[in-house]
Amino acid sequence: MNKAMLKSKMCLFGDTQQSLADALHLSTGRLNAKINEYQGASFTQDEIYAIISRYNLTSEETMDIFFSSR
């Protein structure tokens, strides 16, 4: 996962971890774990779709954010 790119999109759209966590119905701790892939935590398909919609991500951006080895 490319967390830097996700964080840049969050910033571009004026989101904080708290506001994105609220939108995804997650705690900020759980969102942070997913962003950092802590102990195998990862976004569900529904969460990825919600983030795609929220930030109007292109398919290339989606691949770069969620399926990158960075």
N, C-alpha and C positions, 0 to 999 in steps of 0.2 A: 504494500500500500504506500502511496505517495502522500504522506501526511502534510508535507509542506504545501502541496498543490491544493489539498482540501482546505487547509487553513487559509490560504490565499483567497479561495473562493468565498469562504466564510467572511473574511474581512471585506472583500469586494461588495458583498451583499449586506454588510452591516451586522452580521451575526456574531455572537459570542458562543462559547461552548454551552453556556446556560440556555441561550435562546434556541440553539439547534437541538439540544437535549430535550427541551420542552416540546419542540415541534415533533420530535421522534418518540415522545413519551418514554424517555429514558432519564435516569439520574445523570448528573454531570460526571460522576465517578464511572458509571458504566459507559458513557460516551467516550470518556478519556481512555478507558481500557480498550475500547474498539479502535479508536484512532491510533493508539500505540501498539495494538495487537498484543496486549498484555495477556500472558498465559493462554494464548490461542483465541482470545476474543476477536470476533469479526462481525461485520455488519450483515444483517439478514438481507434477503432479496427485497423484501418490502421496505426496509430502511434505505437500501441503495436507491430504489426507485423514488422514494420520497426526497432524497438528496438530489437526485437527477432533476426532478421536477422543481424543487425549491431554487436551485441554482441554474436552471436551464442548460444543463451540461450537454455537450455534444457527445456522440458515441466515442470519439477519440479522447475527449477529456475524461469520460467515464472509465475507459480502459486505463488511461494514465493514472488516475487516482486509485481505483479499486483493484486493479490487476497488475500493478507495477511491483517490481522486486526492490524498490528503493526503500 
